[in-house]
Amino acid sequence: MTDIASQNTDDGMILPEAFNNAFRWMVLARTFEEKIANVYRAGKIVGGVYVGRGQEAFSAALAVQLQKGKDIYAPLIRDMAGRAAFGEPVIDAARTYMGSARGSMRGRDGNIHRGSPREGVPAMISHLGAMISVVSGMLFARRLRGELGDTVGAACIGDGATSTGSVHEALNMAAVEKLPLVVAIANNQFAYSTPNTRQFACKDLVDRAIGYGIEGTTVDGTDLADCLQGFQGAISRAKAGKGPQLVIGTLLRLSGHGEHDDSHYIPDEIRASEIGKDCLAVAREKLIAEGWNTEDDCNAMEKQAAEEVENAILKAGGEQPPDPYSHDWNACSSERFRDNLTDQ
């Protein structure tokens, strides 16, 4: 994974290398999720499928600026682009969706709860704001151990989650402790089918920041360069001791809540508006227009992604699912706790 910080200028300008790097993960994520959606419709995936179509720029722009093995990253169900940018192999994602016993969750959990805490990626508990507390707790624990350094933690949520109590409690605590936390809020206009107008009364979710005594910024979620610059500034401020940072990405989810949802509730005028633009198409057009990449290079990138995804799905689909009769299923991971429960 490339350190994007070295690809940006001191004044926050995004260099071509940084843009290309993030775009590559956007392409891979879109390719993977389109394939997974097809596999789901073929009846080969148990559970739901929730893709991030239209949110790839916002997702990738954050994760490429984090360092695996050092920072903490809690992606959401629509953050395949961010997961890939942070270093998750495509085969791991494929194994989780296909229920392979060789996956990171050993095929024991739903396909959206994958993670690797040892690598700084806590498995998602809920998409309704719970991960802000988790990341804050991990940061606070590092501080108590004297291991925080210039670590930054990032948690992703959607606009609907901002209406939950867990978000308010977590942000309040993080603000009081001035934790180096970045909260990425993808304002995709609808919490399932509930529009923004029925979710919050403030003009912009960034207005919430002042109530917690923290800083916030709004970026155009369809513009990769704007997302990169917004997160670059937020991460720098968090590392500089200025406390939690809110980054709100204004965009439109270009699909239903899940692959089971036809999104009929989204008005045509919103789809045709500026926020309804496809961030992947916008980024591709900018790459070529600026001369940062050629159309042939973009085509080659897309072809490579298709081959990688196809190979991963085929491999994961041919692997064995978990065998419940060969596993020692216990709620407690500690032998001491399990022995105490047995004695009782």
N, C-alpha and C positions, 0 to 999 in steps of 0.2 A: 504494500500500500504506500502510495506517495504522500509525503508530508506537504499538504497544500499550503501551509504557512510560508514555506520557502518559495512558493510560486506567486505570492501576492506582494504588491509593493507596500511601502510603509504608509502611504496615504489611502490605503484601502482599495486601490484599483486591482481588478482581477486580471491576471495575465492569461494568455491563451492556453498555457499548459494546465492551469487550474480548471479552466472551463472545459477543456477536452477530457480531463480526468473525471470530472463529475458527470459529463455527458455519457461517457462510456458505461458508468454504473446505471444511469437512467435507461440506456438501451438494453442492458442485460436484464434489468428488473422488468421492463415492459414485455420483453420477449418471454421471460420466464412466466410471468403472470398470465399472459395470453395463452400460453401452452397449458398451464395449470387449470385455467378456466375451461378449456376444451376437455381436459381429462375429467374434470368435475362433471361437466354435462354428459359425459359418456358413462357416468355412474361409477367411476373408479376411485373416487375419493370419499372417505367417510367424514361427515361433518360439513361445515360451511366453508366457503372460500370468499375472502374479502380482499380485493385487489386495490392497489393504489394508483390506478389510472388517472392521470392529471395531477398527481401529487409528487411525482418523481423528482422534480427539480428541488422542491422544498426539502424533501427527505435526504437526497444525496448531498445537497449543499451543506447540511449540518455534519453529516457523518464523515465526509472527506476531510473535515478540519479537526477531527478527533484522532487521538493516537491509541490504537489497540495495545493493550498491555499496560496502559498508563491511565487513560481516561475511562469514565463510566458512561455507558450508552444504553438507554432503555427505549427501544423502538416500539412502535405500535403495530397494529395488524396490517396497516397499509404502507409500512416502511420497508418494503423489499429493497428499494434502491439504497436506503440507508444501511440496511443490514449488509448488503453486498459491498458497499463502500467501506464499511467498518471491518470487513474481512471475512464475512461468513461465506464459506464455499457453497456453490450452487448445489452440489451433491447433498450437503447437509439439509438445505431447504427442501430439496426434492424428496429426500428420505422421510422427512417429517410429514409432508403432505401425503406420501404414498404409504405411510404406516410401517416403514421398514424398522426392524429391530436393531438395525445398525445406525439409526439416526441418533441425533444428540439427545432426544427424549426417549430413545429405545422403543419407539412406537407405543408408548404407554399413555400419552397425553394427546390432547387435540392439536391440530396442525398450526395453531396460532400461538401456542404457549412455549415455543422453543427459545432457548437461550444457553449461555455458557458463563455463569457467574465468575468462574476463575479467570476468564478473559475479559471481564468487565461488562458483560451483557446479561443482566438478570433476566430470567424467563418471565414473560409477561403474565402478571396475575390477572389484570383486568384492563380493558381499554378506557375505563371510566375514572382515570386519574390516580389510581392506586400507586402507580410507578413513581410518581413524584416523591412520595414518602420513602419508597425503597431507595431511590438514588440519594435522597437527602441523608438517609440513615447510613448509607455506605460512605458518603463523604464525611459525615460527622464522626464515624468510627475511625476513619483514616486520620482525622484531625486529632482525636484522642490518643491515637497511637504514635502521633508525630510523623505520620507518613503522607500527609496531604500534599505538601510541596506545591507545584503549580498544576495539580490535577484539576480537571473540570468534569462535571457530571452533566449529562443531558437526558431529559425525559420528554417524550413526545405524547401529545394528546390531541383530541379534536375539539371543535367548538362546543359540541354537546357536553363533553366532560367538564367544561368550565362551570357548568351549573351544578356540579355535585359538591357535597360537603367535603369529601376527601381532598379535592383540589384546594379549597380555601384553607383547610387546616394545614396542609403540607406547605403551601406557599407562605403562610403566616410564620410557621416555624423556621423555614429556610431563610426568610427575610430577617427575622430576629437574630438568627445565628450568622447572617451574612455568608451563607455557603456559596461556593463557586458553582452555581447551578444555572443551566440554561434550559428553559422550558419552551419547547417548540409547539405552538398551537396551530394546527392546520385548520383554518376556517374554511371548510368546504361547503358552507352555506346551509347545510342540512344535517341535523342530528337524526339519522335515519331519514324520516320524512318531515321532521319538524324544522321549519325555516328559522333563520336568525331572528326574525321579528317576534317569534314566540319563545325565544330562548333568553334574550337579554335586552335591556332597555338602553344601555349605553350606545353611543354612536359607533364605537370601535372597541373591540376587546382589549386593545392596548391601553384603553382608559382604566382598566382594572389595575394596572401596575402601580399607579400612584397611591391607590388605597392600601397597598401592601408596603409602600415605602421603597419600591424597587424601580428599576428602569425597564422600559419596554420600547419596542420598535415594530413597525409594520412593514412587510415587504410584499412585493408582487409575486405571488406564488407561481405565476406562469413564466416569470423571467428568471432564468438561472443565474445570471450575473447579479441581479438585485438580491437574490437569496444568498449567494455566496458572500456578498459584501455585508449583508445584514447579520449573518451568523459570525462572520469574522470579527465584527465590532463587538457583538455580544460576548463571544468567547474571550476576547481580549479584556473587556471590562470585568468579567467574572474572575479571570485569573489575577486581575490587578487589585482584587479585594473589594470591589464595588457591589458585591452581593449578587443575588439571583437576577436573571435577565429574562424577560418575556420577549419572544419573537413570534409575531403573528403573521402567518402566510395567508394572503387573500387569494382564493382560488375556487375552482368548482370541481367536485368529484365527478369525473366523466364516466361514471357507471352507477349502478344502484348501490345500496348499502352493502349488499353481498351479491353473489352471482344468482341468488334466488329472487332478486328484486329488480324489476324492470324500470325503476326510477321514473314512473309516469307522473309523479308529483312535481318534477322540476319543470318550471315554465320554459317555453321556447325562447322567450326574450332573455332569460338568464343564460341559456345555452349559447345564444348568439352574441352575448356581450363580451367585453374584454376579459372578464374573469373566466369565461368559458373556453378560452384558447387552450390548445393542447401544448403543455410546456415542452414536450419532447419535440414536436414539430417546430416550435418557436426557437428552441435551442439549436436544432439542426440548421435551420435557416440562417441564424446568426453566425454559426461556425463557418458556413460557406461564404456568406456575404462579407465577413470580416477577413476572409482569407486565412483563417486559422486552421482550416481543414478543407479537403476537397470532397466533392460528392462521391467520388470513387472510394475515398478513405472511409466515409460514413457508411457506404454500402458494404465495404469489407468488414467494418465493425459490426454491423447488423448481421452479416452472414456468420461471423465468428460466434456471436452471441447465440444465434439459432442452433449452431452445431453443438455448442457447449450445453445448452439447455436440453436439446434432444438426447444427447448422450447421458446426461444426468437423470432424466426421467426414465429412460429405458433401463438404466442400471438399477435405480431405486425400485422401479416397478417389478423387477425380477428377483428382488430379495425377499426373504421370509419375514412375515409379521411376527410379533412377539408371541411366545407360547406361555399362556397363563399358568400352565402346570409345571413349568420348569423354572419359574421365578419365585424368589422369596419375597412376597409382597408384605411390606410393613410400613405403617405410618411413621414410625420413628426410625431414624437412620442410626442412632446410637445403640450399640449393643447393651450398654448399661440400662438405658431407658426401656429397651425391649424386654430385658430380663426382669425388670421390676414389674412390668405389665403382666408378664407370664406368671410371676409369683402370686399376683393378686387374683 
